[in-house]
Amino acid sequence: MADDSAISVMNHADALRRLAELTVEVTQLRALRDDAEVIGDIHAVLTDQSTFASALDKIMRRIMAAMGAVYAQVWEHRAHSPLAHLLAFSVRDPADEAAFASLYSTAAIPLDELAIAHLFDDPVGAQADVFSHAQSQLPRVRMARGLGVCGYLTLALPLRGRRFALFLALRHRLPDASAELARLDQLARSVRPILARKLDEERLVLLGSALSATQDGIMLYRSTTVPGQHLVHLTNDAFNHKTGYGAAELVGQSPWQIVSPLADHSILPALRDKAGQGSQARAELPIRRRDGSTFWGELTLVKLPPVGDREEHFLALLRDVTQRRADAEAQRHRERELQVAASSLSKRSEQLAHTQRIARLGAWRWQRHRSVLDVSDSIYDLAGQAPGHFLPTVRNTLALLPKADRRLLAKAFTGYQRDGNAGRMHHFEFRLNHPDGETRYVWTECSFETDENGRLLAINGIAQDITERRDAQEMLLHSEKLRSLGQLTGGIAHDFNNLLTVISVNLDMIGSILGTHHPAEELRARAAKAAQSGAELTSNLLAFARRQPLAPVPLDIAHLLGELRSLTATSMGKLHQLNVIAMPDLPRCLADRAGLEGALLNLLVNARDAMSSGGQIEMVAAVHDIGPGNTPPRLTLAPGRYISVSVVDSGTGIATTLQDKVFEPFFTTKPPGKGTGLGLSSAIGFARQSGGDLEMQSAPGLGTVMRIYVPALAE
């Protein structure tokens, strides 16, 4: 009986053991079933999730539910960045969502504030732990512990060079952490390839978008089992647009049909062979479009890394270089033209240098803050110096001039610079001492360069040896002087008689009036002044005959004209009325007083003689700014400011056929005995010698305008 009881107890214990084993097996089967469902859901993301981000979010949520976590996060750390980026965050229980959401209000936090930061540097798989004392000091960890989180599970997910980490927060302690970690590791084996594939798909989509958006034509082609045969695999939109083919028309066709038959037949095989050997091959070829037209394309072939054992794949880049070749050809054409122009310029420079040597003409330039002049080779010949033995500094050059000419030249340069004559051309003559002791005469013309503040920057000029011309002119003038001496004497008498007429009339009137304080004293003063002016004029004429220079002084034109009106009031007679009109604020001019008075008197006398029946004569003074584009016709005025005095009459005028001769010496339209023909010639000579000119406007029966120009003096 006792034995039966023992057997019964043994049977009961065995049944309990078997029941326990069966319970474990059932639990394991349920766990396997649950894991299988989780893995199935994970694999489903390949088809039901279009992006890596959505797949990552679904997988994270599924693992969170399977592991019993209260919330889950996925972090990414990018190389060389101090931040960790939160890619996904999900709370299991909606009731906890508001509380846990406050833990991570920003998408990026400093890496040292993340409890799992070490996973990015040492990914060792799944880990389970509770928060350490050091981690509990982090603000977000303290907040999590305050919400009941006591531990966590982590999983490192390195994918395609990127570093991700899955964080699962737990509100319970794990009874068997090793089992949970093994389960999480098993899930990770399914998660990693799935997410890697979604990353690859996303990268392929982005790559496809980039290929479609690029402006370069792209074609992928592959080799076949037939040696030397290649077939197009795909083309992008830019390639189709450039060649005129449809989206799939070239697929399965030979890639070389786009090359024009006109291409060099030796280039294409060499290009293919070079690409086949693994080197980048590039050439410019004529490309044939679908419609038969051609353009120049730059074709680059690159062999891609192998993806199989039987086929090789190649990348072909096509760029339209038609315009670039046209630009290059245009550039070569311009370079050829420049070469031709440079050759022509060189020949012209040689001709110019030869011409300068013949004409004894040279160019020079002085720049501020430089002591050495820039001179042409002919300047050395002009100065009688050798280029290798003479340094053309300002000091050395001025040392070649006599002291008197040196002082005059320096004074003239200083005056022109001070008076603001930038841009105008100025003329000088000076003597030059040659090393052989000979004195040469040099003429130079120069202009001043200034900055916007009027400061002198440079002086540009040309110089010419005029010694032979000067000698010839002196000989000609000497012979002309001998021939015209008698006529010149008559001219002097003519001008002097004009003044004596005033003197005689006024003296006759004085003679009829007695007494020192009589009103006739004013007439006597006029006569005396006229006599003095006559003496000055005669003196200047004689000085001119001896080739003495004029003595220019600053003159007030308005005042001078007023004096002339008073001086000639009686000599004009009762039939003629003289009106003087002067613009207000006229600047002064720089001229010889007696010469200007004599020139104006000549013009007034001619106007009076042209109006035998009497009438009104006007003298009008005005200012003119002469520039390169507004110089009056037939005048030789340099750009600058001038004062003009116009003598206007309404007399007989001058015949058109005679107007070109009126300024010739000794030519006159007056009856014999009434004029010598020196009035206008001496007036225009005086004007030009003073830096101005004389202009005439006349029409038969309508009168004459004589306008004399003299340079204005800068105030």
C-alpha angles and dihedrals in degrees: 000000000000090000091053091053091051091050090049092052091048091051091049092051092048090052091051091049091050090048090052092049090048090050091052091048091050090049091049091047090051090049090049090048091050092047090047090053091048091049089047091052089048092053090047091068088074089073107022099045119064101191137045091239094055092045090050091050094050093046091048092051093048094050090045090056093044094051095042095241121162094218138358135208137188117207131188128200116200120208117270092007124123091209136082115215122216107222100173136011126179134171118210099211114049088212089065096045098094093047097048094040089069090064094073111026092155130058094225131041133175110279093234090061092060117094093212097045091121091067092071093060098036111024103190100165126250119004134182124197147136122248112279124225091256092049090049088064091065111101096232093046090053090051091049092050089049088058092054101267109144105165145004148213121220135191126191114220113187107182129177093333094315123111119224131170129196116214121195117189117212131200093193136056116250112247091202111018093177092059092049092048091049089051092048090048090052091051089048090059088063096037099054099057091041093053091041089055092049088051090051091048091051091048090050091051091050091045090051091051090050092049090051093048099046118102093219118089113245127196128177116202133172139207122245135210088268107087113247094010120125131180130197113252101183142336132204127234094260091055092049091047094050095047098036095235126134124253095272103015094104096043109114092012130109111275091216095068088085090065112095117242086233091069121109103272092215095058101062099053091047089049092051093046093051092050091047090056090058099258125123109255124199134176140153113241138168106259121208118219123214091261091054097255118127139217134178113261134183106226118198120187123198128178112228125219111273119268097179143014099251108041136051121208127211135192119219120194117197123195125178106235098168093113092042091054090046090051091047091050090047089050091051089049090051090048090052089049090049090050090051090045091048090050091048091046090050090052091046090049089053090048090048092050090049090048091049091052091051093046092040087234128145142172129232138180133192121197126199115262091018123106096192120078122224104232137171120242092255090063089069090054090047091053093042092241134130116239093227095049103040125064108202099223119153091251095048092046095049089048088067090063126080112256094250093052090044092056093046092049093048091047092050093049091048092049095049091048093047094048093055100248096154113154095017121114115242128194129212136174122202142158124255125203112220120209089247090062096254118133116224128192116229130193119202133184120196145165132208125237117208136176126239090278094054095253115147114254104169146339119226121195151153126222132201134188104237098171094114092043091048092050091049092049092050091052091048093048091049092055091044090050091056092049098046100038093106093047091048090053089053090050091053089049090050093054092041091051089055089059093041089056089061091044094049095048094048093044091051089053091048090050091059093053125066131203137059096248095042117125087247087077088083090056090049089052090053091051091050092050091048090051090051092049089050090052091049092048092049090048091051093048091052090046089051089052087056090049094245116161123251121254106232117197133173108277133192101223095196091053092045092052090049090055092048091052091054092043095052099035093105098035091056089061131214094291094061127062121197119207121189118205119183126178113239120261095019112181119233122261131220110235145123105273098213092043093051092046090049092049092049092046089053091052092047093049091050090050091049092048091050089058103056092163092051131245143152124313120194130202110197123187120197143156124248129190106207118202135174091271103040105049110138113252118273093011126118101212121151115225111278144083120309138179115223128199113198122198107201125190134170095217134125096298126214126284114252092236091057100045094089091056104046093091094051114109115263094007114129138165093204123104118268112287094021099087144005100212093242098105100082095031091054091044094052090043090053092047094051093043087054093053095263138083145225124247129194130199117179142154126187110262094005103077137246138274118205112189121187120196125205126174116266117235116235109238 
